[in-house]
Amino acid sequence: MIRALVLLIAAIGTAGATGPAATDFTLNTSCPPGFEKTKAGVCELRTLYQFYDSLENRGLGGTRTALPPHRDGFTPYQIDLGRYLFFDPVLSGDGTLSCASCHDPARGLSDGRARSIGIHGEDAGRAAPTLWNVAFLKRFFWDARANSLEAQAPGPLYSPREMGNSPTQLLASLNGNATYRRLFQEAFPGQRGPIAEKEVFTALAAFQTSLVSLNSRYDRYAHGYDAALSDREIEGLNVFRSFVARCSECHTPPLFTNEQIAVIGMPEPEGHTFDVGAEAILHSPKLKGAFKVPTLRNITRTAPYSHSGAFADLRGVVDFYNKGRGNAVPKDMHLYLHWHISDPKLTDTEVDRIVDFLGALTDETFLPQTPARVPSGLAPTKRGE
């Protein structure tokens, strides 16, 4: 049914096209910053971390350690097509939301809200996680229910609480647009016929894997430039790595996440019911209240914090961990708290130094450029506009 519909739309040709003229848009032939275009015509990531080996024998939270395997190898055309799609509200059911509405470059590729707001003002249920460094991740969503960027894409696109679209409408909108038909043909020259879901998901994944943040002052320090961090930040790094605070056991450098699913007993904001997290996906009582360990990269840009936005600032988050194991667990509930969660009894100064250090993880050097126009002719939307 869907295939027949899009074939019919494609056959209509330019007469059925919407948006700007099909010749108004071109795809970038160069790779994004930080990537090298190979002889095969694809973009591969280049970083100093590639010169290091592994975490083994480097100590807890060691600095000169290797990155995990990552996604790259997309063409510049595919990455740039994904960029247009990412900022185009045509992907939503009513043309009012783009992916950037909840993953705004100006807000750390998040949205600055405790809980994201979807189509028609719907409460999306959780905070929008940042997209920085998703090329290195193997689990997606707070409850880790998707194992690839392509598998993640239908979640927000088709959720009635988020972008509120459907496969039929999405493909009809794209195939009814002469510009998108041409751009998809350029990005996927081996494909024939109308635009397919798989190509949409691949283009979005290609763009998201270009969102790399590995050039913070912390990184310059890790690569040997000692003056990149202040004395207070170095003190904070040492507390962060210590066997007392144990922050780096879950927020492991260089990504500052170990990508595990952990039960840590985060509180819910007043008036909200307890979120069971990964238990609903994996059907294990031991995972009640379990969520994926988030990256701390660009953490100063993504307040409020936690899956529910329970903390307004970073000191509140560190204070929560410092109050001890299970301090926010409802009295009538038993949770299988992660064994790393302890009772560190840090001093106020040590808490302050951790917060100082977290500020050194900010790097938006490769912030993506928001297109002035998108092929649908709609205004590129970001939340609050």
N, C-alpha and C positions, 0 to 999 in steps of 0.2 A: 504494500500500500504506500509506504513512505517513498520507496524507490520510484514507483510510478508517478507519484506527485512531483518529485523533484525533476524527473525526466520531462514532464510536461512543462514545468516552469522553465527549464533550460531551453526547451524548444521554442519558447516564446521569443527568446533572444533579447536584443537590446531594447525593443519596444516595451518590454516589461521591467526594465531596469529602473532602480531608484537610486537616489543619491547623486553625487557629483559625476561629471563625465568620466568614462572609464579610463581616459588617458591622463587624468589628473594625478594619479598616484603611481609611484615607482617603488620598487623594493631595493633595499640597500645591498650593494654588492660586496661590502666590506664586513668583516666580523666585528662584533662589539669589542670595546676596550678589554684587555686582559686575555683575549683569544687570538690565536694565530690561524690564518687560513692555510690549509695544507694543499699539497699538489692535487689532492682528490677534490678540492673545492669545499671542504667542510671546516668548521671552526673547532679548534681544540684549545682547551684552557691551558694557560701557562702561569705558573706560580712558583715562588721559591720553595714552597712546602714540598714540591716534587723532588727536591734534592735530599729530603730526609727519609729515613727508613720506616720506623714503626714506633709504637708506644713502649715496646719492650725495653726494659732496663733504663728507662728515662726518668723514673720517679713519678710520683703522683702529680698529675697535671703538668708534665714536662713540656717545655716550650718548643724545642726543635723536634717536632714529631710529624709524622706523615699524615696527610689527609686520607680519609677512606675513599674507595672508588667513587667516581662521579659520572654523571651523564654529560656528554658533549657529542660532537660529531654531526651536528645539524648544519645545514647550509645557511649562509647569510640571508637568503631569500626566506627560508622557513622561519628564522628568528624574527625577521622584520615583519613578516605577515602575522606572526603571533603577537607582535607588539600592537599592530593595528587592531587585531581582534580583542586584545586585552583591554584596550581603552574604548571600545565601541559598544554603546548601549544596545545595539541591535541584537546582542547576545541575550538580552533579558526579554521576558515575556511582553512587557509593555514599552520597551525602548527607553526606560528611565535609569537603568543601572548598568554599569560596566563592571568588569572584574576589578578595575581600579577604584570603584566606589568603596569597596571594603579593603583593598590593598593599595592604598594611596601612596605614591612615592614621597609625598610631602609629610607623611606620617609613619615613616619607617616601614612602608609596604604593609601596614596594618590600617586601622581606621580611627584610632583614638577613642574608641567606645568600649565600655564594659561588655556589652553584648551587641553584636552587629545588627543592623536594621536592614531587612530585605525589602522585597517588592511590596507595595501598598502599605509600607510602614510596619511589616511583620517583624516580630522579634525572632532573629535567626537562632537564638538559643545559647550561643557561646561567642566569645571574643574571636576576632579574626586574627589568626597567627600570621607573623611576618613571613614573607616569601624569600627573604635573603638566604642564599646558599641552599635552596631546595634541590639543587643539582646533586648534592651529596646524600640526600635522605632516601631511605627505603620505606618509610612509613609516613602517612599523611592523614590529616585531620587530628584533632586533639585525642580522639579515641583510637587512632591508628587503624582505621577501617579500610584504607586503600594502600596498595603496595607500589603504586607508580603515579606519576603526574597524570598520565592518561586515564588511569582508573579513578583518579580524584576528580577530574573535570566534570563528569555528569552530576556529581553531588550538588555543588552550588548552582549549576546551570538549570537543573530540572527540579530543584527543591521548591515547593510552593512557598516556603518561608524565606527563600533567598532570591534567586533571579527569576524564578517562576516561568521558565520556558519549557518547551517540549521538543523532542527530536524532530517532529513534523514541522513545527513552526521555525525552529532554528535553521533547518536545511532549506525551507522555503524562502526565508529571508535572505540567506546567503546566495542561493542559486538564482534568486530573482534580482540580483544586483550584478550588473555587467562588470563592474570593477572587481568585485570579489571573485567572480568566475575567472577573470584574466589572471589575477594575482595568485589564486590557487593553482592555476595551470603552470605559472612560472615557478612556483615553489615546489610543486610536485609534478614535474614534466612527464613522469612515467605513468601517471594516472589518466585514465580516459573517462569521459562521462561527467555527470554532475558532481558537485562537491559532496563528499561523504563525511560522516561523523568522525571517522578515524583520522582524516586529514585535519579537521578542526582541532581535535585533541592533540595531535602531533605538533601542530603549529603553536598552540598555547604552551605545550611542554617545552618546545624549542626556545621560546622567549623566556620562560621562567628559569630555565637552566642557565641563562646568561646573567642572572641576577646574583652576582658574586661579590662578596664583601670580605676581603682578606688583606686589606691595606690600612688597618687601623694603627694607632700609635703602639698598641700592644704587639702587633705583628712586626713593626720595625724593631721593637725591643727584642722580640723572639729571634729575629734574624741577625742580632748582634749590635744594634745601635742602642746602647744603654741609656743615653740621654733622652730617649723617646718618652720615658715615663718619669714622672716626678717621684720624689722620695716617698710621698704619701701613697701614690699608686703602687709603687714597688712593695711597700708595707702591706697594702691591700691584697696584692697578688700573692704574697707569702701567706697571709691568713687564709685566703681563698684556697690555696693548695694544701694547707696544713691538715694533719690528721685530726685536728680538733674541729675545725669548721667543716671540712670534708666536702666543700662545694664542688671541687673539681672531680669528685668521684662520679657525679652524674653530669655535671656541666664540664665535660672533658675538652681541653684544648686539642686541636685548633678550632674546632667548630663550636665548642662550648655547649655541646650536648652529646650524650652517649646514645641517644635515640631509643632508650628503653622506655617501657611503659611502667610507671611507678605510682604506687599509692602513697601519698604524702599527707593526706588529711587536710587539704586546702579548705578553707571556709567558703560557704556560699554567701553572697550578699543578702542582707536582711530582706525577707519576703519571698525569697526564691527557694524552691524545693531542692533537696540534695540531688546532685547530678551523679549517677552511677558510673559514668564514663565508659571505659572499655568492657565492663561487665556485660553491658547490653549487646556488645558486638561478639565477644568471645565466650559468653555464657559461663563465666567462671566466677563464683562468689569471692574468690581471692582477689579478683580485679575490681571489686566494687570501689568506686572512687578513684580508679586508675586513669592516668592521662600520660600522654607522651611528654618526655622531658623536653622543654623548649630550648632553642638556642638562645644564648645571651648576646649574640652579635647585634649591634645597634639597639641594645636594650633601652638606652635612655630615650629613644625615639618612639617607643611603642607602649607607653602607659595608656590605660591602667593595666595591671598585670594579673596573670593566671587565666585559666579557661573561662572564668566568669567575671574577670575584671574586679576581683575582690580587693585589690590593693591599688591605691592611687599613686604611690611613689615607690621607689626602690628601697628606701629605708624601711618602709612598712613590710616589704617582702622579706628582707633580711631579718628584721625583728621577729617575724612569724617563725622562721626557722630557729631563731635563737631562743624562743620561748619553750622549745622542747617538744619532744615526740608526742604527737597526738593532742596538742593543746587546743585544737579547734574541732575535734571529732565530736559529733553530737552524742550526748550522754547515753542515749538509748541505742547506739549503733556500734557494732564491732567492725573494725577495718583491719586488714592485714597490711600494716604499714611497712614500707620499704625499710630494709635493715640499715640503710645508710642514714636514715633520719634518726638523729640522736638528741642530746641535750648539751649543746656545746658550751653554754655559759660564757659567751664572748662578752668582753667589756664594751661599753658604748663607743670607745675609741676604735676598737677592732671592727665593730659594725660600720662605723663611719669610713674606715679605710677600705672595707670591701666595696662600699658604695662608690668611693673615689675611684677604685680600680675599674669598676664596671663602666665608668665613663670613658675609659681608654679603649673600649671595644667598638667605638663608633667609627664607621667608615662608609661614606656614601659616594665614594669616588666614581663608581660606575652606576650611579643612579640613572635609571632609564629615562629617555626623553619622551615626554608626553606629546603625541602628535597634535599639531594645531587643528587638523581636520581628520576625520575618519571616513572610509568609503561609503558608509551608510548615509552620510549627510547629516547625521545627528551630532549634537555637541558632545565631545568627549566628556564623560561625567566623572566627577569625584564627589564623594560624600560632602554635603554642606554647600554644594553649588546648585 
